């Protein structure tokens, strides 16, 4: 029994000594366990508000090619999907029936011209005989009437000949615009009907239009001074691409607000030097408000969410993290504008509250926020500013 009491006494004494040893550990030994985090000074940048709209590209000119005369296709002279020029022959019809009509009318015109010459001669003779009173006035007027009839007949035949020659010319169906041609809907040997048969389609590819609707409030607050002559710059992103790599400008603003939707129809135009844009493509349009303001910029990942609030952790005295309630603004690539809650000179936890929290002392590692590849503003005259967002 005494042995157990002695052992218990030794154990108590050992624990007491261990506790004293822990209490005597200097604070410097605890500092080595501080959480290292990346911190950086907030940026202050002049920025513009960006507005994003969705659209589908449209060609300024699109033609559903139909024949002007009916006939049988004799030849197709283009490769499907090729670029064609205005005036290029695309289809040839069997022109023999049309050539026969032209030849017949030419013969009739020649006959009418001969009859007219005879009528002119008779009329002149009647005029001379009337002066000598060798012919009655009634006979002279009759010959003059015949002359007028022959002139009218010739004019009618010449008009028919012109129409027949046009029909003969229309047997060679040409491209009315420059553009990219689709496939042939009707092939060689088939009969086509004037104004009804759609032979193919041609889409102009020199430039592309993008129509989109801006709500009335946004237009009045950010773009009230913009006109079609202002050439307001826009950037565009195609489906499957990350960057807004295509620059264009607004060249049309509708003349009234749509009272049903409260929006204004606007059109941007994109020049097609590289022919990478296709009509019907889905695209996103971004345009920047004209007003420029200076705002605090932080990495988007630095912003945390606390129920309904957005906050940022700042580094305070003794490297203790502090909770700062913020109001966020526009996003610019991987960065975000802060409209309230932070000030110039504030140092923030770059990676947000991922491994740390408010009131926690940390070991700060100073870094710099990289904004080299982000456009905060878009100058209409500077083509090098393309938004990477």
C-alpha positions as CSV (number, residue, x, y, z in Angstrom):
1,X,0.0,0.0,0.0
2,X,2.9,2.3,0.9
3,X,4.5,1.5,-2.5
4,X,1.4,2.8,-4.3
5,X,1.3,6.0,-2.3
6,X,4.9,6.7,-3.1
7,X,4.4,6.1,-6.8
8,X,1.4,8.5,-6.9
9,X,3.4,11.2,-5.2
10,X,6.2,10.9,-7.7
11,X,3.7,11.1,-10.6
12,X,2.2,14.3,-9.2
13,X,5.5,15.9,-8.7
14,X,6.5,15.1,-12.4
15,X,3.3,16.7,-13.8
16,X,3.8,19.8,-11.7
17,X,7.4,20.2,-13.0
18,X,6.2,19.7,-16.6
19,X,3.5,22.4,-16.2
20,X,6.1,24.8,-14.9
21,X,8.3,24.0,-17.8
22,X,5.5,24.9,-20.3
23,X,4.7,28.1,-18.5
24,X,8.3,29.2,-18.8
25,X,8.5,28.7,-22.6
26,X,9.3,32.1,-24.1
27,X,6.8,33.7,-26.6
28,X,9.5,33.5,-29.4
29,X,9.0,29.8,-29.4
30,X,5.3,30.2,-30.3
31,X,6.0,32.6,-33.2
32,X,7.4,29.9,-35.3
33,X,3.9,28.4,-35.6
34,X,2.4,31.5,-37.2
35,X,0.5,30.8,-40.5
36,X,2.5,32.2,-43.4
37,X,0.2,34.0,-46.0
38,X,0.7,36.1,-49.1
39,X,-0.3,39.8,-48.5
40,X,-0.2,42.8,-50.9
41,X,-1.1,46.5,-51.1
42,X,-4.4,47.1,-52.8
43,X,-4.2,48.7,-56.3
44,X,-5.8,52.0,-57.2
45,X,-6.8,52.2,-60.9
46,X,-8.8,54.4,-63.2
47,X,-11.6,52.1,-64.4
48,X,-14.7,52.0,-66.6
49,X,-17.9,50.0,-66.0
50,X,-18.2,47.1,-68.5
51,X,-21.5,45.9,-69.8
52,X,-21.9,42.5,-71.5
53,X,-24.6,41.5,-74.0
54,X,-25.2,38.4,-76.0
55,X,-25.9,38.4,-79.7
56,X,-25.7,36.5,-83.0
57,X,-23.6,37.8,-85.9
58,X,-25.4,38.9,-89.0
59,X,-24.0,39.6,-92.5
60,X,-24.7,43.0,-93.9
61,X,-25.7,41.3,-97.2
62,X,-27.3,37.9,-97.6
63,X,-28.8,36.8,-100.9
64,X,-31.1,33.8,-101.6
65,X,-30.2,33.4,-105.3
66,X,-33.2,32.9,-107.6
67,X,-33.4,32.8,-111.4
68,X,-35.0,35.7,-113.3
69,X,-36.1,33.3,-116.1
70,X,-37.4,29.8,-116.1
71,X,-35.4,27.1,-117.8
72,X,-33.2,24.0,-117.5
73,X,-29.8,24.1,-115.7
74,X,-27.1,23.3,-118.2
75,X,-24.0,24.0,-116.1
76,X,-22.9,24.9,-112.5
77,X,-19.7,26.9,-112.6
78,X,-18.7,27.3,-108.9
79,X,-17.2,25.2,-106.1
80,X,-19.5,25.0,-103.1
81,X,-18.2,27.0,-100.2
82,X,-15.9,29.2,-102.3
83,X,-15.5,32.9,-102.2
84,X,-17.2,34.5,-105.2
85,X,-17.1,38.0,-106.7
86,X,-19.9,40.2,-107.9
87,X,-20.5,39.3,-111.5
88,X,-19.1,35.8,-111.4
89,X,-21.2,33.3,-113.4
90,X,-22.6,30.7,-111.1
91,X,-25.3,28.8,-113.2
92,X,-25.9,28.6,-116.9
93,X,-29.3,27.7,-118.3
94,X,-30.0,26.2,-121.7
95,X,-30.2,29.4,-123.7
96,X,-31.3,28.0,-127.1
97,X,-35.1,28.8,-126.7
98,X,-34.2,32.3,-125.6
99,X,-31.7,32.8,-128.5
100,X,-34.5,31.6,-131.0
101,X,-36.9,34.2,-129.6
102,X,-34.2,36.9,-130.0
103,X,-33.5,35.9,-133.6
104,X,-37.2,35.9,-134.4
105,X,-37.7,39.3,-133.0
106,X,-34.7,40.7,-134.8
107,X,-36.2,39.5,-138.0
108,X,-39.5,41.1,-137.2
109,X,-37.7,44.4,-136.3
110,X,-36.0,44.3,-139.6
111,X,-39.3,43.8,-141.4
112,X,-40.9,46.6,-139.4
113,X,-38.0,48.9,-140.2
114,X,-38.5,48.2,-144.0
115,X,-42.2,48.9,-143.7
116,X,-41.5,52.1,-141.8
117,X,-39.2,53.3,-144.6
118,X,-41.9,52.6,-147.2
119,X,-44.5,54.4,-145.0
120,X,-42.1,57.4,-144.7
121,X,-41.6,57.5,-148.5
122,X,-45.4,57.3,-149.1
123,X,-46.0,60.1,-146.6
124,X,-43.5,62.4,-148.3
125,X,-45.0,61.7,-151.7
126,X,-48.4,62.4,-150.4
127,X,-47.2,65.8,-149.0
128,X,-45.8,66.8,-152.4
129,X,-49.0,65.7,-154.2
130,X,-51.1,67.6,-151.8
131,X,-49.2,70.8,-152.5
132,X,-50.0,70.4,-156.2
133,X,-53.6,69.4,-155.4
134,X,-53.0,66.0,-157.2
135,X,-54.2,64.0,-154.2
136,X,-57.1,64.6,-151.8
137,X,-56.5,65.6,-148.2
138,X,-58.1,62.4,-147.0
139,X,-55.6,60.2,-148.9
140,X,-52.7,62.3,-147.5
141,X,-53.9,61.9,-144.0
142,X,-54.3,58.2,-144.5
143,X,-50.7,57.8,-145.5
144,X,-49.6,59.8,-142.5
145,X,-51.6,57.5,-140.3
146,X,-49.9,54.5,-141.8
147,X,-46.5,56.1,-141.0
148,X,-47.5,56.5,-137.4
149,X,-48.7,52.9,-137.2
150,X,-45.4,51.6,-138.6
151,X,-43.4,53.7,-136.1
152,X,-45.4,52.3,-133.2
153,X,-45.1,48.7,-134.5
154,X,-41.3,49.1,-134.7
155,X,-41.1,50.6,-131.2
156,X,-43.1,47.7,-129.8
157,X,-41.0,45.1,-131.5
158,X,-37.8,46.8,-130.4
159,X,-39.1,46.7,-126.8
160,X,-39.9,43.0,-127.1
161,X,-36.4,42.4,-128.5
162,X,-34.8,44.2,-125.6
163,X,-36.8,42.1,-123.2
164,X,-35.9,38.9,-125.1
165,X,-32.2,39.9,-125.0
166,X,-32.4,40.5,-121.3
167,X,-34.0,37.0,-120.8
168,X,-31.1,35.6,-122.9
169,X,-28.6,37.4,-120.7
170,X,-30.3,36.1,-117.6
171,X,-29.7,32.5,-118.6
172,X,-26.2,33.2,-117.2
173,X,-27.0,33.6,-113.5
174,X,-24.3,35.7,-111.8
175,X,-23.4,36.6,-108.2
176,X,-24.9,40.0,-107.2
177,X,-22.5,40.5,-104.3
178,X,-19.0,39.5,-103.1
179,X,-19.2,36.8,-100.5
180,X,-19.1,33.1,-99.6
181,X,-21.4,30.8,-101.5
182,X,-23.3,27.9,-100.1
183,X,-24.1,24.6,-101.8
184,X,-26.2,24.2,-104.9
185,X,-29.7,23.4,-103.9
186,X,-30.7,22.4,-107.5
187,X,-28.4,20.5,-109.7
188,X,-27.7,20.2,-113.4
189,X,-30.5,19.0,-115.6
190,X,-33.4,20.3,-113.4
191,X,-36.0,22.8,-114.5
192,X,-36.1,26.0,-112.4
193,X,-38.9,28.6,-112.1
194,X,-38.2,32.3,-112.3
195,X,-38.5,34.0,-108.9
196,X,-39.3,30.8,-107.1
197,X,-36.5,28.3,-107.2
198,X,-33.8,29.0,-104.6
199,X,-30.5,27.9,-106.3
200,X,-28.1,28.7,-103.4
201,X,-27.3,31.5,-100.9
202,X,-24.4,33.9,-100.7
203,X,-23.3,35.7,-97.6
204,X,-21.1,38.8,-97.6
205,X,-18.0,38.3,-95.4
206,X,-16.2,41.6,-95.6
207,X,-17.7,42.6,-92.2
208,X,-20.2,41.4,-89.7
209,X,-23.0,43.1,-87.7
210,X,-23.9,42.4,-84.1
211,X,-27.3,43.7,-82.9
212,X,-28.0,43.9,-79.1
213,X,-30.4,45.6,-76.8
214,X,-29.3,48.0,-74.1
215,X,-31.8,48.8,-71.3
216,X,-32.9,52.3,-71.1
217,X,-31.5,53.1,-67.6
218,X,-28.0,51.9,-68.6
219,X,-28.1,53.8,-71.8
220,X,-29.1,57.0,-70.1
221,X,-26.6,56.7,-67.3
222,X,-23.5,55.5,-69.3
223,X,-24.0,56.2,-73.0
224,X,-26.4,59.2,-73.3
225,X,-23.8,61.2,-75.4
226,X,-23.0,58.3,-77.7
227,X,-24.0,58.6,-81.4
228,X,-23.3,56.5,-84.4
229,X,-20.6,59.0,-85.4
230,X,-18.8,58.5,-82.1
231,X,-17.7,55.0,-83.2
232,X,-18.0,53.8,-79.6
233,X,-15.5,50.9,-79.2
234,X,-16.7,47.4,-78.3
235,X,-15.0,44.0,-78.0
236,X,-16.4,40.6,-78.9
237,X,-15.8,37.0,-77.8
238,X,-16.8,34.0,-79.8
239,X,-18.1,30.7,-78.3
240,X,-15.2,28.5,-77.2
241,X,-12.7,31.4,-76.9
242,X,-11.4,33.0,-73.6
243,X,-10.4,36.4,-74.8
244,X,-12.5,39.2,-76.3
245,X,-10.2,39.3,-79.3
246,X,-12.3,41.1,-81.8
247,X,-12.5,44.9,-81.8
248,X,-15.4,46.8,-83.4
249,X,-17.5,49.9,-82.9
250,X,-21.1,51.0,-82.8
251,X,-22.3,52.3,-86.1
252,X,-26.1,52.3,-85.6
253,X,-28.4,53.4,-82.8
254,X,-32.1,53.0,-83.3
255,X,-34.3,56.1,-83.3
256,X,-36.6,55.1,-80.4
257,X,-36.8,53.0,-77.2
258,X,-38.8,49.8,-77.6
259,X,-41.8,50.6,-75.3
260,X,-42.5,46.9,-74.8
261,X,-39.1,45.9,-73.5
262,X,-37.6,49.3,-72.4
263,X,-34.5,48.7,-74.5
264,X,-32.7,50.4,-77.3
265,X,-31.5,48.5,-80.3
266,X,-27.8,49.1,-81.1
267,X,-25.5,47.6,-83.8
268,X,-21.8,47.0,-83.7
269,X,-19.8,46.4,-86.8
270,X,-16.6,44.2,-87.0
271,X,-14.3,44.4,-90.0
272,X,-13.4,40.9,-91.3
273,X,-9.8,41.0,-92.4
274,X,-9.1,37.4,-91.4
275,X,-12.5,36.0,-92.3
276,X,-12.8,34.2,-89.0
277,X,-16.3,35.5,-88.3
278,X,-19.4,33.7,-89.6
279,X,-23.0,34.8,-89.9
280,X,-25.2,33.2,-87.3
281,X,-22.4,32.7,-84.7
282,X,-23.2,33.3,-81.1
283,X,-21.1,36.0,-79.5
284,X,-20.7,38.1,-76.3
285,X,-20.3,41.8,-76.7
286,X,-18.6,44.1,-74.1
287,X,-18.6,47.8,-74.1
288,X,-17.2,50.3,-71.5
289,X,-19.1,53.2,-70.0
290,X,-17.6,56.6,-71.0
291,X,-17.1,57.8,-67.4
292,X,-13.8,56.9,-65.8
293,X,-13.4,56.7,-62.0
294,X,-10.5,55.6,-59.7
295,X,-11.3,52.6,-57.6
296,X,-9.6,50.1,-55.2
297,X,-8.7,46.9,-57.1
298,X,-8.1,43.5,-55.3
299,X,-7.8,39.9,-56.5
300,X,-11.3,38.4,-56.7
301,X,-10.1,35.4,-54.7
302,X,-9.3,37.8,-51.8
303,X,-13.0,38.4,-51.2
304,X,-14.8,36.1,-48.8
305,X,-18.5,35.6,-48.2
306,X,-20.1,35.7,-44.8
307,X,-23.8,34.9,-45.2
308,X,-25.1,38.0,-47.1
309,X,-21.9,40.0,-46.6
310,X,-18.7,40.3,-48.6
311,X,-15.5,40.9,-46.7
312,X,-11.7,41.2,-47.1
313,X,-9.1,40.3,-44.5
314,X,-6.6,43.2,-43.9
315,X,-3.3,43.1,-42.0
316,X,-3.4,45.3,-38.9
317,X,-1.0,46.0,-36.0
318,X,1.3,43.1,-35.0
319,X,0.3,41.3,-38.2
320,X,-3.1,40.4,-36.9
321,X,-5.8,39.9,-39.5
322,X,-8.9,42.2,-39.4
323,X,-12.4,41.8,-40.9
324,X,-13.3,44.5,-43.4
325,X,-16.9,44.6,-44.8
326,X,-16.7,45.6,-48.5
327,X,-19.0,46.5,-51.4
328,X,-17.8,44.9,-54.7
329,X,-18.0,46.5,-58.1
330,X,-17.1,45.4,-61.6
331,X,-14.9,42.4,-62.3
332,X,-11.8,42.9,-64.5
333,X,-10.3,39.5,-65.4
334,X,-9.2,37.9,-62.2
335,X,-9.4,41.2,-60.3
336,X,-12.4,43.0,-58.8
337,X,-13.2,46.6,-58.0
338,X,-14.1,47.6,-54.4
339,X,-16.5,50.5,-54.2
340,X,-16.4,50.8,-50.4
341,X,-14.7,49.3,-47.4
342,X,-11.1,49.6,-48.3
343,X,-8.7,52.6,-48.7
344,X,-5.5,53.2,-50.6
345,X,-2.5,51.8,-48.7
346,X,-4.5,48.9,-47.1
347,X,-2.7,45.5,-47.0
348,X,-4.9,42.5,-47.7
349,X,-4.6,38.7,-47.5
350,X,-4.3,38.0,-51.2
351,X,-5.8,34.5,-51.1
352,X,-8.7,35.4,-48.8
353,X,-9.9,33.5,-45.8
354,X,-9.0,30.1,-47.1
355,X,-6.7,29.1,-44.2
356,X,-6.9,32.1,-41.9
357,X,-9.6,34.2,-40.1
358,X,-10.1,37.5,-38.4
359,X,-8.1,38.1,-35.2
360,X,-5.5,35.6,-36.2
361,X,-1.8,36.6,-36.1
362,X,0.1,35.6,-39.3
363,X,3.5,35.6,-40.9
364,X,3.0,37.9,-43.9
365,X,4.8,37.3,-47.2
366,X,4.7,40.5,-49.3
367,X,3.7,40.0,-52.9
368,X,2.5,42.3,-55.7
369,X,-0.9,42.1,-57.4
370,X,-0.3,41.5,-61.2
371,X,-2.6,43.6,-63.4
372,X,-0.5,43.7,-66.6
373,X,-2.9,41.7,-68.8
374,X,-6.1,43.4,-67.7
375,X,-7.8,46.3,-69.4
376,X,-9.5,48.6,-66.9
377,X,-10.4,51.2,-69.5
378,X,-10.9,51.1,-73.2
379,X,-9.7,54.0,-75.3
380,X,-11.5,54.2,-78.6
381,X,-8.2,55.2,-80.4
382,X,-6.0,52.5,-78.8
383,X,-6.4,49.2,-80.6
384,X,-3.9,47.5,-78.3
385,X,-6.4,47.5,-75.4
386,X,-8.3,44.2,-75.7
387,X,-10.2,43.1,-72.7
388,X,-9.1,39.7,-71.3
389,X,-12.0,38.9,-69.1
